[in-house]
Every structure is written in C-alpha cells, then in structure tokens.
C-alpha cells in the first residue's frame, strides 16, 4: 500500500511519441474555472515535457520532492504544483517487456515518496 492524494494512469503510444491520461483517482477538482487546461482523461503529454514521459524514456521510476523546481519543465507537475502538491512518484509499468504506460501518485506531504516505494 502506497498512500496518495491524487493519482492517474497514462498509456504510452510509441507511434505518436506521447503518453495519454487514461483515468484519475483521489482529490480531483471538477469545479475549476478553466476546464480546457485541466489534466483529465484524454489529455496527451509529450515525452520530453512530462515526468511520465521521463519515466517512459528512462524505463525507471522518478521521485520528486520539490515540484516547484520541476513544474516549469514537466506539464504534469505543473498541475500538481498549482493545486499545492509537494511530492510525486511516477512508476512505469511494462507489458510483455515493453513500457506500456505510467502510474503517477501525488502527495501534499513533502518527501512522502522514496525510491523504494516504486517497488511496492
């Protein structure tokens, strides 16, 4: 069991070179003013501008404790930082030896995730 405040799963599309958000769970705000910019199912993230894309490219988990420093580089961290999340864990999952997508967990507690949480 790994605790989280917000989570989402992404599917990797190697032909398009991006990851697509499949679904979300946890503290998801549905009453925001600008729904077009929300991270929601169907939203596509480029591999070079998202933490999920980084995990796909490097084929390993990513833990970030300072979303303020990465939110300018990663679009998915921008959404977490905007809602005052402090740490994230992105774990790639594999299907038949190939990266199939990622699972991202966000927390409002600083330094909640450690690299060992990826194994859990």
Secondary structure, 3 states (H helix, E strand, C coil): CCCCCEEEEEEEECCCCEEEEEEEEECCCCCCCCHHHCCCCCCEEEHHHCHHHHHHHHCCCEEECCHHHHCCCCHHHHHHHHCCCCEEEEEEEEECCEEEEEEEEEECCCCCCCHHHHCC
